[in-house]
Amino acid sequence: MKLHDLRPAPGSTKPRTRVGRGIAAGKGKTAGRGTKGQKSRAGASIPAWFEGGQTPVHVRVPKLRGFKRRGRIEYQVVNVGRISEYAAAGRFGADAAAGETLTVNAEVLAAAGLISHADRPVKVLGSGDLDVKLFVAADAFTASARSKIEAAGGFVQSLAPEPARSGPAADATTEASADETGASEATDAEKAAE
C-alpha cells in the first residue's frame, strides 16, 4: 500500500454541495434559497432580532418607569392595635392583665406570627388602640405609634441609628450649638476673672 492509495473510510466525508450548477445537479435555479424574497437575494444579511420593519418587541413592551432608591429598607410592618390584641390574648407568653410591662421585639413578634422573619427590620405603625404597657424594641416607629405606646405607660427603643442630618436645618443647629458653647466659655471666663 502506498500513500496515494489511502482513502477516508466510506461515509466519513461528504463532498460539498455545489449550488447553482444547473437543474440536473439538484441545487440549480434557486440554489436552495426558495423563490424571491429578501433572503433569496445576494448579500442578504438580516440580524436575528430584525422583525421585517414592524415595531420591534423591545419597543412594543411597556417599560417600568421611575427608579429604585439605593439603600431603601424593606420593613416588616405591624400595628400597635394588633400587638394589643395579641397581648390581650396571651400570644406573647405573658399575661397582659397582670399590669406588668410586656417586652416586644422582633423575636417575640415572629414567634407570635405577626411578622415572618425575626432577622429583618421591623417598623411599628400607629393604627388601632393600645391599652397595654409595652416595652417595644424595633427598627423604626411612626410618630403616632410612639405616642400611643408612651401614652399607655410603655417605652420604645429604636434599634436603627439616627440618620445623619444635612442641609440648612443641620447647619442652623450646628451654628446654634456653637453659639451656646461660645456663650458658656465667655461666662466661665468672666467668673474666673471675678
MDTraj code that builds the backbone (N, CA, C; nanometers):
import mdtraj as md
import numpy as np

residues = "MET LYS LEU HIS ASP LEU ARG PRO ALA PRO GLY SER THR LYS PRO ARG THR ARG VAL GLY ARG GLY ILE ALA ALA GLY LYS GLY LYS THR ALA GLY ARG GLY THR LYS GLY GLN LYS SER ARG ALA GLY ALA SER ILE PRO ALA TRP PHE GLU GLY GLY GLN THR PRO VAL HIS VAL ARG VAL PRO LYS LEU ARG GLY PHE LYS ARG ARG GLY ARG ILE GLU TYR GLN VAL VAL ASN VAL GLY ARG ILE SER GLU TYR ALA ALA ALA GLY ARG PHE GLY ALA ASP ALA ALA ALA GLY GLU THR LEU THR VAL ASN ALA GLU VAL LEU ALA ALA ALA GLY LEU ILE SER HIS ALA ASP ARG PRO VAL LYS VAL LEU GLY SER GLY ASP LEU ASP VAL LYS LEU PHE VAL ALA ALA ASP ALA PHE THR ALA SER ALA ARG SER LYS ILE GLU ALA ALA GLY GLY PHE VAL GLN SER LEU ALA PRO GLU PRO ALA ARG SER GLY PRO ALA ALA ASP ALA THR THR GLU ALA SER ALA ASP GLU THR GLY ALA SER GLU ALA THR ASP ALA GLU LYS ALA ALA GLU".split()
xyz = np.array([
    [0.0836, -0.1195, 0.0000],
    [0.0000, 0.0000, 0.0000],
    [0.0871, 0.1245, 0.0000],
    [0.0496, 0.2190, -0.0806],
    [0.1220, 0.3434, -0.0908],
    [0.0384, 0.4571, -0.0319],
    [0.1056, 0.5703, -0.0108],
    [0.0343, 0.6858, 0.0429],
    [-0.0791, 0.7294, -0.0480],
    [-0.0570, 0.7176, -0.1786],
    [-0.1604, 0.7628, -0.2695],
    [-0.2775, 0.6650, -0.2760],
    [-0.2653, 0.5523, -0.2077],
    [-0.3764, 0.4570, -0.2028],
    [-0.4685, 0.4812, -0.0825],
    [-0.4255, 0.5654, 0.0107],
    [-0.5052, 0.5884, 0.1317],
    [-0.6311, 0.6677, 0.0976],
    [-0.7420, 0.6254, 0.1505],
    [-0.8693, 0.6920, 0.1296],
    [-0.9435, 0.7003, 0.2643],
    [-1.0260, 0.8042, 0.2850],
    [-1.1075, 0.8092, 0.4075],
    [-1.2055, 0.6928, 0.4128],
    [-1.2475, 0.6575, 0.5296],
    [-1.3439, 0.5484, 0.5454],
    [-1.4731, 0.5863, 0.4748],
    [-1.5391, 0.4927, 0.4121],
    [-1.6635, 0.5231, 0.3395],
    [-1.7684, 0.5861, 0.4330],
    [-1.8238, 0.6995, 0.3892],
    [-1.9269, 0.7680, 0.4691],
    [-1.8735, 0.8682, 0.5679],
    [-1.7407, 0.8730, 0.5914],
    [-1.6857, 0.9653, 0.6908],
    [-1.6740, 1.1069, 0.6364],
    [-1.6671, 1.1219, 0.5089],
    [-1.6612, 1.2550, 0.4485],
    [-1.7707, 1.2672, 0.3443],
    [-1.8136, 1.3933, 0.3237],
    [-1.9208, 1.4167, 0.2290],
    [-1.8807, 1.5350, 0.1426],
    [-1.8895, 1.5241, 0.0158],
    [-1.8472, 1.6355, -0.0707],
    [-1.9383, 1.7565, -0.0540],
    [-1.8814, 1.8763, -0.0662],
    [-1.9566, 1.9987, -0.0524],
    [-2.0593, 2.0104, -0.1638],
    [-2.1785, 2.0537, -0.1295],
    [-2.2823, 2.0716, -0.2305],
    [-2.2529, 2.1977, -0.3113],
    [-2.2417, 2.1858, -0.4418],
    [-2.2170, 2.2977, -0.5303],
    [-2.3511, 2.3446, -0.5845],
    [-2.3943, 2.4606, -0.5385],
    [-2.5265, 2.5100, -0.5748],
    [-2.5167, 2.5964, -0.7001],
    [-2.6301, 2.6112, -0.7681],
    [-2.6363, 2.6968, -0.8853],
    [-2.5633, 2.6406, -1.0053],
    [-2.5605, 2.5088, -1.0208],
    [-2.4878, 2.4486, -1.1309],
    [-2.5819, 2.3725, -1.2251],
    [-2.7060, 2.4168, -1.2341],
    [-2.7995, 2.3540, -1.3266],
    [-2.8994, 2.2647, -1.2563],
    [-3.0150, 2.2457, -1.3200],
    [-3.1232, 2.1677, -1.2601],
    [-3.0809, 2.0238, -1.2356],
    [-3.0043, 1.9671, -1.3245],
    [-2.9656, 1.8265, -1.3112],
    [-2.8778, 1.8029, -1.1894],
    [-2.8093, 1.9063, -1.1418],
    [-2.7210, 1.8881, -1.0269],
    [-2.7988, 1.8784, -0.8960],
    [-2.9239, 1.9135, -0.8966],
    [-3.0046, 1.9024, -0.7748],
    [-3.0188, 2.0321, -0.6987],
    [-2.9252, 2.1251, -0.7153],
    [-2.9328, 2.2544, -0.6458],
    [-2.9160, 2.3680, -0.7460],
    [-2.9802, 2.3541, -0.8617],
    [-2.9716, 2.4589, -0.9613],
    [-3.0850, 2.5591, -0.9445],
    [-3.0986, 2.6480, -1.0414],
    [-3.2030, 2.7504, -1.0432],
    [-3.2004, 2.8351, -0.9169],
    [-3.2847, 2.8063, -0.8161],
    [-3.2912, 2.8920, -0.6961],
    [-3.1843, 2.8558, -0.5931],
    [-3.1085, 2.7494, -0.6148],
    [-2.9939, 2.7120, -0.5304],
    [-3.0313, 2.6954, -0.3840],
    [-3.1518, 2.6431, -0.3567],
    [-3.1919, 2.6167, -0.2180],
    [-3.2374, 2.7382, -0.1406],
    [-3.2509, 2.8557, -0.2087],
    [-3.2904, 2.9769, -0.1374],
    [-3.4410, 3.0028, -0.1444],
    [-3.5147, 2.9182, -0.2114],
    [-3.6568, 2.9448, -0.2289],
    [-3.6798, 3.0401, -0.3438],
    [-3.8033, 3.0865, -0.3568],
    [-3.8400, 3.1742, -0.4675],
    [-3.8629, 3.3164, -0.4172],
    [-3.7858, 3.4089, -0.4690],
    [-3.7983, 3.5521, -0.4395],
    [-3.7843, 3.5810, -0.2886],
    [-3.7998, 3.7072, -0.2525],
    [-3.7901, 3.7483, -0.1129],
    [-3.6528, 3.8008, -0.0784],
    [-3.6452, 3.8666, 0.0379],
    [-3.5212, 3.9327, 0.0778],
    [-3.4074, 3.8337, 0.0960],
    [-3.4379, 3.7155, 0.1478],
    [-3.3312, 3.6196, 0.1764],
    [-3.2841, 3.5438, 0.0521],
    [-3.3563, 3.5592, -0.0572],
    [-3.3120, 3.4906, -0.1783],
    [-3.2107, 3.5737, -0.2558],
    [-3.1963, 3.7020, -0.2189],
    [-3.1067, 3.7891, -0.2934],
    [-2.9628, 3.7751, -0.2442],
    [-2.8713, 3.8141, -0.3282],
    [-2.7306, 3.8130, -0.2882],
    [-2.7059, 3.9237, -0.1861],
    [-2.6199, 3.8966, -0.0881],
    [-2.5848, 3.9977, 0.0110],
    [-2.6859, 4.0141, 0.1218],
    [-2.7821, 3.9224, 0.1326],
    [-2.8838, 3.9338, 0.2379],
    [-2.8226, 3.8962, 0.3721],
    [-2.8193, 3.9918, 0.4634],
    [-2.7673, 3.9672, 0.5985],
    [-2.8631, 4.0329, 0.6967],
    [-2.9494, 3.9539, 0.7568],
    [-3.0567, 4.0067, 0.8421],
    [-3.0276, 3.9693, 0.9871],
    [-3.0205, 4.0655, 1.0773],
    [-2.9968, 4.0327, 1.2181],
    [-3.1060, 3.9432, 1.2756],
    [-3.0708, 3.8674, 1.3754],
    [-3.1654, 3.7722, 1.4336],
    [-3.2842, 3.8432, 1.4974],
    [-3.2636, 3.9697, 1.5436],
    [-3.3717, 4.0405, 1.6122],
    [-3.4563, 4.1251, 1.5177],
    [-3.4223, 4.1266, 1.3890],
    [-3.4968, 4.2099, 1.2943],
    [-3.6329, 4.1470, 1.2675],
    [-3.7380, 4.2301, 1.2706],
    [-3.8749, 4.1794, 1.2581],
    [-3.9418, 4.2286, 1.1308],
    [-3.8629, 4.2510, 1.0259],
    [-3.9191, 4.2861, 0.8974],
    [-3.9647, 4.4293, 0.8859],
    [-3.9306, 4.5131, 0.9788],
    [-3.9694, 4.6524, 0.9724],
    [-4.0850, 4.6882, 1.0638],
    [-4.1542, 4.5888, 1.1200],
    [-4.2609, 4.6198, 1.2151],
    [-4.1993, 4.6666, 1.3463],
    [-4.2818, 4.7262, 1.4311],
    [-4.2324, 4.7756, 1.5596],
    [-4.1734, 4.6599, 1.6395],
    [-4.0471, 4.6656, 1.6741],
    [-3.9836, 4.5517, 1.7417],
    [-4.0367, 4.5318, 1.8829],
    [-4.0139, 4.4135, 1.9356],
    [-4.0731, 4.3756, 2.0639],
    [-4.0197, 4.4624, 2.1769],
    [-3.8952, 4.5063, 2.1692],
    [-3.8402, 4.5852, 2.2787],
    [-3.8985, 4.7260, 2.2812],
    [-3.9677, 4.7658, 2.1730],
    [-4.0384, 4.8932, 2.1720],
    [-4.1853, 4.8731, 2.2074],
    [-4.2418, 4.7580, 2.1681],
    [-4.3834, 4.7314, 2.1963],
    [-4.4093, 4.7089, 2.3444],
    [-4.3152, 4.6483, 2.4138],
    [-4.3371, 4.6146, 2.5547],
    [-4.3271, 4.7400, 2.6403],
    [-4.4252, 4.7668, 2.7272],
    [-4.4168, 4.8854, 2.8136],
    [-4.3039, 4.8717, 2.9149],
    [-4.2430, 4.9844, 2.9461],
    [-4.1286, 4.9839, 3.0373],
    [-4.1721, 5.0284, 3.1768],
    [-4.0983, 4.9842, 3.2751],
    [-4.1222, 5.0289, 3.4130],
    [-4.0540, 5.1638, 3.4317],
    [-4.1335, 5.2637, 3.4614],
    [-4.0780, 5.3971, 3.4782],
    [-4.0256, 5.4160, 3.6200],
    [-3.9612, 5.5290, 3.6429],
    [-3.9122, 5.5607, 3.7766],
    [-3.7787, 5.4954, 3.8051],
    [-3.7467, 5.4843, 3.9332],
    [-3.6198, 5.4269, 3.9738],
    [-3.6357, 5.3632, 4.1114],
    [-3.5384, 5.2847, 4.1486],
    [-3.5361, 5.2224, 4.2815],
    [-3.4253, 5.2888, 4.3621],
    [-3.4631, 5.3420, 4.4751],
    [-3.3667, 5.4147, 4.5574],
    [-3.2685, 5.3175, 4.6215],
    [-3.1409, 5.3491, 4.6085],
    [-3.0391, 5.2650, 4.6715],
    [-3.0462, 5.2802, 4.8230],
    [-3.0259, 5.1712, 4.8916],
    [-3.0277, 5.1766, 5.0376],
    [-3.1667, 5.1767, 5.0973],
    [-3.2703, 5.1537, 5.0162],
    [-3.4062, 5.1525, 5.0696],
    [-3.4239, 5.0309, 5.1593],
    [-3.4850, 5.0524, 5.2748],
    [-3.5032, 4.9453, 5.3729],
    [-3.6449, 4.8900, 5.3591],
    [-3.6552, 4.7590, 5.3407],
    [-3.7846, 4.6920, 5.3343],
    [-3.8228, 4.6491, 5.4755],
    [-3.9168, 4.7241, 5.5360],
    [-3.9584, 4.6944, 5.6724],
    [-4.0709, 4.5916, 5.6742],
    [-4.0713, 4.5108, 5.7787],
    [-4.1896, 4.4333, 5.8136],
    [-4.2723, 4.5214, 5.9063],
    [-4.3978, 4.5437, 5.8720],
    [-4.4780, 4.6386, 5.9475],
    [-4.5775, 4.5650, 6.0360],
    [-4.6034, 4.6245, 6.1518],
    [-4.7031, 4.5710, 6.2444],
    [-4.7662, 4.6893, 6.3171],
    [-4.8966, 4.6847, 6.3371],
    [-4.9694, 4.7936, 6.4006],
    [-4.9802, 4.7708, 6.5506],
    [-4.9878, 4.8817, 6.6244],
    [-4.9992, 4.8703, 6.7708],
    [-5.1306, 4.8036, 6.8092],
    [-5.2344, 4.8208, 6.7272],
    [-5.3620, 4.7551, 6.7559],
    [-5.3499, 4.6039, 6.7547],
    [-5.2759, 4.5499, 6.6577],
    [-5.2557, 4.4049, 6.6519],
    [-5.1702, 4.3557, 6.7680],
    [-5.0701, 4.4345, 6.8044],
    [-4.9875, 4.3967, 6.9197],
    [-5.0731, 4.3920, 7.0450],
    [-5.1647, 4.4910, 7.0617],
    [-5.2525, 4.4939, 7.1781],
    [-5.3453, 4.3728, 7.1809],
    [-5.3987, 4.3365, 7.0652],
    [-5.4874, 4.2194, 7.0590],
    [-5.4132, 4.0913, 7.0964],
    [-5.2940, 4.0746, 7.0425],
    [-5.2162, 3.9542, 7.0726],
    [-5.1752, 3.9513, 7.2190],
    [-5.1425, 4.0686, 7.2741],
    [-5.1042, 4.0728, 7.4157],
    [-5.2226, 4.0367, 7.5048],
    [-5.3418, 4.0867, 7.4708],
    [-5.4606, 4.0553, 7.5495],
    [-5.4967, 3.9081, 7.5406],
    [-5.4659, 3.8452, 7.4267],
    [-5.4951, 3.7034, 7.4090],
    [-5.3867, 3.6133, 7.4663],
    [-5.2792, 3.6718, 7.5194],
    [-5.1716, 3.5922, 7.5765],
    [-5.0829, 3.5263, 7.4745],
    [-5.0770, 3.5818, 7.3532],
    [-4.9975, 3.5208, 7.2468],
    [-4.8488, 3.5476, 7.2630],
    [-4.8115, 3.6395, 7.3535],
    [-4.6708, 3.6704, 7.3750],
    [-4.6116, 3.5924, 7.4926],
    [-4.6871, 3.4989, 7.5454],
    [-4.6361, 3.4154, 7.6525],
    [-4.6408, 3.4808, 7.7890],
    [-4.7132, 3.5931, 7.8046],
    [-4.7253, 3.6609, 7.9340],
    [-4.8676, 3.7123, 7.9463],
    [-4.9110, 3.7345, 8.0700],
    [-5.0467, 3.7814, 8.0957],
    [-5.0472, 3.9328, 8.0981],
    [-5.1165, 3.9937, 8.0000],
    [-5.1210, 4.1389, 7.9929],
    [-5.2082, 4.1986, 8.1020],
    [-5.3017, 4.1196, 8.1568],
    [-5.3917, 4.1720, 8.2587],
    [-5.3219, 4.1896, 8.3930],
    [-5.2021, 4.1320, 8.4085],
    [-5.1313, 4.1422, 8.5366],
    [-5.0767, 4.2819, 8.5603],
    [-5.0748, 4.3669, 8.4597],
    [-5.0257, 4.5033, 8.4754],
    [-4.8768, 4.5182, 8.4556],
    [-4.8071, 4.4098, 8.4270],
    [-4.6631, 4.4177, 8.4052],
    [-4.6342, 4.4657, 8.2631],
    [-4.5176, 4.5258, 8.2466],
    [-4.4769, 4.5742, 8.1150],
    [-4.4279, 4.4580, 8.0302],
    [-4.4899, 4.4390, 7.9156],
    [-4.4516, 4.3304, 7.8259],
    [-4.3399, 4.3774, 7.7321],
    [-4.2411, 4.2928, 7.7132],
    [-4.1332, 4.3232, 7.6203],
    [-4.1669, 4.2640, 7.4843],
    [-4.1638, 4.3494, 7.3834],
    [-4.1968, 4.3068, 7.2471],
    [-4.0806, 4.3445, 7.1563],
    [-4.0257, 4.2442, 7.0879],
    [-3.9200, 4.2685, 6.9901],
    [-3.9438, 4.1792, 6.8688],
    [-3.8502, 4.1761, 6.7773],
    [-3.8693, 4.1013, 6.6537],
    [-3.8863, 3.9517, 6.6798],
    [-3.8090, 3.8978, 6.7745],
    [-3.8193, 3.7551, 6.8047],
    [-3.9567, 3.7205, 6.8598],
    [-4.0091, 3.8061, 6.9488],
    [-4.1406, 3.7812, 7.0085],
    [-4.2495, 3.7923, 6.9019],
    [-4.2394, 3.8926, 6.8161],
    [-4.3399, 3.9107, 6.7116],
    [-4.3382, 3.7947, 6.6131],
    [-4.2177, 3.7453, 6.5789],
    [-4.2082, 3.6336, 6.4856],
    [-4.2639, 3.5062, 6.5478],
    [-4.2364, 3.4859, 6.6765],
    [-4.2880, 3.3673, 6.7436],
    [-4.4404, 3.3700, 6.7524],
    [-4.4969, 3.4908, 6.7666],
    [-4.6422, 3.5034, 6.7749],
    [-4.7079, 3.4977, 6.6375],
    [-4.6310, 3.5150, 6.5300],
    [-4.6858, 3.5087, 6.3957],
    [-4.7252, 3.6429, 6.3372],
    [-4.6870, 3.7541, 6.4024],
    [-4.7210, 3.8862, 6.3491],
    [-4.6284, 3.9279, 6.2355],
    [-4.5062, 3.8771, 6.2349],
    [-4.4138, 3.9014, 6.1246],
    [-4.3559, 3.7681, 6.0813],
    [-4.2923, 3.7681, 5.9643],
    [-4.2442, 3.6415, 5.9074],
    [-4.1015, 3.6079, 5.9471],
    [-4.0171, 3.7113, 5.9623],
    [-3.8750, 3.6864, 5.9848],
    [-3.8265, 3.7694, 6.1032],
    [-3.7560, 3.7045, 6.1941],
    [-3.7053, 3.7752, 6.3110],
    [-3.5771, 3.8514, 6.2828],
    [-3.5133, 3.8227, 6.1687],
    [-3.3846, 3.8854, 6.1392],
    [-3.3959, 3.9974, 6.0365],
    [-3.5166, 4.0473, 6.0118],
    [-3.5357, 4.1567, 5.9186],
    [-3.5913, 4.2786, 5.9922],
    [-3.5704, 4.3999, 5.9380],
    [-3.6134, 4.5210, 6.0084],
    [-3.7640, 4.5252, 6.0310],
    [-3.8022, 4.5811, 6.1455],
    [-3.9428, 4.5896, 6.1847],
    [-3.9790, 4.7360, 6.2064],
    [-4.0951, 4.7745, 6.1547],
    [-4.1465, 4.9093, 6.1773],
    [-4.2835, 4.8974, 6.2429],
    [-4.3053, 4.9740, 6.3506],
    [-4.4315, 4.9722, 6.4234],
    [-4.5148, 5.0907, 6.3776],
    [-4.6385, 5.0612, 6.3337],
    [-4.7310, 5.1641, 6.2881],
    [-4.8348, 5.1927, 6.3954],
    [-4.9046, 5.3050, 6.3806],
    [-4.9923, 5.3523, 6.4878],
    [-5.1390, 5.3224, 6.4720],
    [-5.1790, 5.2328, 6.3824],
    [-5.3201, 5.2039, 6.3637],
    [-5.3724, 5.1157, 6.4763],
    [-5.4899, 5.1490, 6.5271],
    [-5.5525, 5.0695, 6.6326],
    [-5.5339, 5.1324, 6.7695],
    [-5.5993, 5.0736, 6.8691],
    [-5.5945, 5.1221, 7.0069],
    [-5.5004, 5.0356, 7.0890],
    [-5.4385, 5.0977, 7.1868],
    [-5.3429, 5.0275, 7.2720],
    [-5.3725, 5.0616, 7.4175],
    [-5.3963, 4.9587, 7.4999],
    [-5.4222, 4.9808, 7.6414],
    [-5.3358, 4.8894, 7.7280],
    [-5.2239, 4.8451, 7.6718],
    [-5.1327, 4.7558, 7.7429],
    [-4.9971, 4.8238, 7.7524],
    [-4.9322, 4.8108, 7.8694],
    [-4.7987, 4.8673, 7.8870],
    [-4.6971, 4.7784, 7.8143],
    [-4.6259, 4.8379, 7.7204],
    [-4.5325, 4.7614, 7.6389],
    [-4.3960, 4.8281, 7.6382],
    [-4.2941, 4.7450, 7.6332],
    [-4.1591, 4.7907, 7.6020],
    [-4.1282, 4.7346, 7.4641],
    [-4.1302, 4.8209, 7.3632],
    [-4.1189, 4.7762, 7.2253],
    [-3.9818, 4.8157, 7.1712],
    [-3.9073, 4.7170, 7.1235],
    [-3.7784, 4.7406, 7.0590],
    [-3.7937, 4.7064, 6.9115],
    [-3.7804, 4.8067, 6.8254],
    [-3.7961, 4.7869, 6.6813],
    [-3.7012, 4.8799, 6.6079],
    [-3.6946, 4.8611, 6.4779],
    [-3.6021, 4.9411, 6.3974],
    [-3.6571, 5.0789, 6.3667],
    [-3.7897, 5.0931, 6.3614],
    [-3.8488, 5.2230, 6.3297],
    [-3.9891, 5.2296, 6.3880],
    [-4.0325, 5.3516, 6.4193],
    [-4.1664, 5.3775, 6.4725],
    [-4.2253, 5.4976, 6.3995],
    [-4.3551, 5.4954, 6.3778],
    [-4.4215, 5.6172, 6.3344],
    [-4.4467, 5.7036, 6.4576],
    [-4.4707, 5.8323, 6.4340],
    [-4.4923, 5.9229, 6.5461],
    [-4.6161, 5.8832, 6.6252],
    [-4.7221, 5.8400, 6.5550],
    [-4.8448, 5.8012, 6.6255],
    [-4.8237, 5.6744, 6.7077],
    [-4.7473, 5.5795, 6.6559],
    [-4.7204, 5.4565, 6.7309],
    [-4.6401, 5.4878, 6.8565],
    [-4.5395, 5.5732, 6.8436],
    [-4.4577, 5.6099, 6.9592],
    [-4.5434, 5.6783, 7.0660],
    [-4.6304, 5.7700, 7.0245],
    [-4.7134, 5.8435, 7.1212],
    [-4.8142, 5.7513, 7.1882],
    [-4.8714, 5.6565, 7.1142],
    [-4.9692, 5.5648, 7.1742],
    [-4.9037, 5.4709, 7.2746],
    [-4.7842, 5.4213, 7.2405],
    [-4.7148, 5.3314, 7.3338],
    [-4.6785, 5.4056, 7.4620],
    [-4.6284, 5.5289, 7.4473],
    [-4.5901, 5.6058, 7.5663],
    [-4.7120, 5.6523, 7.6445],
    [-4.8239, 5.6808, 7.5756],
    [-4.9457, 5.7210, 7.6451],
    [-5.0031, 5.6069, 7.7283],
    [-4.9801, 5.4827, 7.6856],
    [-5.0280, 5.3671, 7.7610],
    [-4.9336, 5.3301, 7.8747],
    [-4.8279, 5.4087, 7.8948],
    [-4.7336, 5.3810, 8.0026],
    [-4.6158, 5.2959, 7.9615],
    [-4.5971, 5.2762, 7.8328],
    [-4.4884, 5.1923, 7.7856],
    [-4.3682, 5.2722, 7.7401],
    [-4.2730, 5.2023, 7.6793],
    [-4.1481, 5.2636, 7.6349],
    [-4.1151, 5.2104, 7.4954],
    [-4.0396, 5.2878, 7.4220],
    [-3.9934, 5.2441, 7.2902],
    [-3.8419, 5.2543, 7.2842],
    [-3.7835, 5.1651, 7.2080],
    [-3.6394, 5.1682, 7.1845],
    [-3.6152, 5.1476, 7.0356],
    [-3.5563, 5.2478, 6.9723],
    [-3.5262, 5.2397, 6.8296],
    [-3.3915, 5.1717, 6.8112],
    [-3.3904, 5.0623, 6.7357],
    [-3.2669, 4.9859, 6.7144],
    [-3.1831, 5.0419, 6.6007],
    [-3.2449, 5.1159, 6.5088],
    [-3.1712, 5.1721, 6.3951],
    [-3.1029, 5.3006, 6.4380],
    [-2.9793, 5.3263, 6.3917],
    [-2.9113, 5.4513, 6.4259],
    [-2.9813, 5.5703, 6.3636],
    [-2.9735, 5.6849, 6.4301],
    [-3.0345, 5.8063, 6.3776],
    [-2.9619, 5.8492, 6.2502],
    [-3.0350, 5.8817, 6.1431],
    [-2.9683, 5.9252, 6.0198],
    [-2.8993, 6.0592, 6.0384],
    [-2.7845, 6.0742, 5.9721],
    [-2.7089, 6.1992, 5.9801],
    [-2.7850, 6.3082, 5.9068],
    [-2.8092, 6.4196, 5.9755],
    [-2.8839, 6.5280, 5.9142],
    [-2.7900, 6.6174, 5.8342],
    [-2.8398, 6.6663, 5.7220],
    [-2.7608, 6.7564, 5.6401],
    [-2.8533, 6.8613, 5.5813],
    [-2.7952, 6.9721, 5.5384],
    [-2.8756, 7.0776, 5.4792],
    [-2.8826, 7.2003, 5.5676],
    [-2.9688, 7.2956, 5.5342],
    [-2.9777, 7.4216, 5.6099],
    [-3.0176, 7.4018, 5.7553],
    [-3.1102, 7.3078, 5.7813],
    [-3.1543, 7.2865, 5.9186],
    [-3.0389, 7.2365, 6.0048],
    [-2.9591, 7.1417, 5.9488],
    [-2.8451, 7.0900, 6.0239],
    [-2.7411, 7.1987, 6.0471],
    [-2.7193, 7.2848, 5.9466],
    [-2.6230, 7.3934, 5.9619],
    [-2.6681, 7.4908, 6.0700],
    [-2.7988, 7.5190, 6.0724],
    [-2.8507, 7.6096, 6.1743],
    [-2.8336, 7.5505, 6.3136],
    [-2.8575, 7.4187, 6.3260],
    [-2.8399, 7.3531, 6.4553],
    [-2.6946, 7.3590, 6.4992],
    [-2.6032, 7.3360, 6.4046],
    [-2.4606, 7.3404, 6.4372],
    [-2.4191, 7.4799, 6.4821],
    [-2.4685, 7.5824, 6.4104],
    [-2.4346, 7.7195, 6.4477],
    [-2.4903, 7.7550, 6.5852],
    [-2.6130, 7.7082, 6.6128],
    [-2.6735, 7.7372, 6.7430],
    [-2.5945, 7.6724, 6.8551],
    [-2.5508, 7.5472, 6.8336],
    [-2.4725, 7.4792, 6.9367],
    [-2.3376, 7.5483, 6.9544],
    [-2.2778, 7.5991, 6.8453],
    [-2.1505, 7.6705, 6.8554],
    [-2.1678, 7.8013, 6.9335],
    [-2.2794, 7.8723, 6.9089],
    [-2.3064, 7.9963, 6.9829],
    [-2.3225, 7.9683, 7.1315],
    [-2.3955, 7.8580, 7.1639],
    [-2.4140, 7.8221, 7.3044],
    [-2.2803, 7.7894, 7.3696],
    [-2.1943, 7.7180, 7.2979],
    [-2.0628, 7.6839, 7.3524],
    [-1.9805, 7.8102, 7.3766],
    [-1.9830, 7.9035, 7.2793],
    [-1.9079, 8.0282, 7.2953],
    [-1.9600, 8.1109, 7.4126],
    [-2.0916, 8.1140, 7.4312],
    [-2.1503, 8.1898, 7.5422],
    [-2.1115, 8.1287, 7.6758],
    [-2.1121, 7.9961, 7.6829],
    [-2.0759, 7.9309, 7.8089],
    [-1.9282, 7.9540, 7.8407],
    [-1.8418, 7.9522, 7.7379],
    [-1.6994, 7.9781, 7.7616],
    [-1.6777, 8.1213, 7.8101],
    [-1.7520, 8.2168, 7.7522],
    [-1.7404, 8.3559, 7.7954],
    [-1.7843, 8.3720, 7.9408],
    [-1.8921, 8.3027, 7.9774],
    [-1.9407, 8.3083, 8.1163],
    [-1.8368, 8.2506, 8.2114],
    [-1.7744, 8.1392, 8.1740],
    [-1.6701, 8.0795, 8.2593],
    [-1.5518, 8.1753, 8.2737],
    [-1.5158, 8.2443, 8.1647],
    [-1.4026, 8.3388, 8.1719],
    [-1.4353, 8.4554, 8.2644],
    [-1.5604, 8.5040, 8.2610],
    [-1.5991, 8.6159, 8.3489],
    [-1.5936, 8.5747, 8.4955],
    [-1.6400, 8.4503, 8.5212],
    [-1.6363, 8.4032, 8.6592],
    [-1.4942, 8.3892, 8.7092],
    [-1.4043, 8.3421, 8.6230],
    [-1.2645, 8.3258, 8.6638],
    [-1.1998, 8.4609, 8.6902],
    [-1.2398, 8.5647, 8.6124],
    [-1.1831, 8.6981, 8.6316],
    [-1.2297, 8.7578, 8.7648],
    [-1.3522, 8.7278, 8.8063],
    [-1.4014, 8.7793, 8.9351],
    [-1.3272, 8.7125, 9.0511],
])
top = md.Topology()
chain = top.add_chain()
for i, resn in enumerate(residues, 1):
    res = top.add_residue(resn, chain, resSeq=i)
    for name in ("N", "CA", "C"):
        top.add_atom(name, md.element.get_by_symbol(name[0]), res)
traj = md.Trajectory(xyz[None], top)
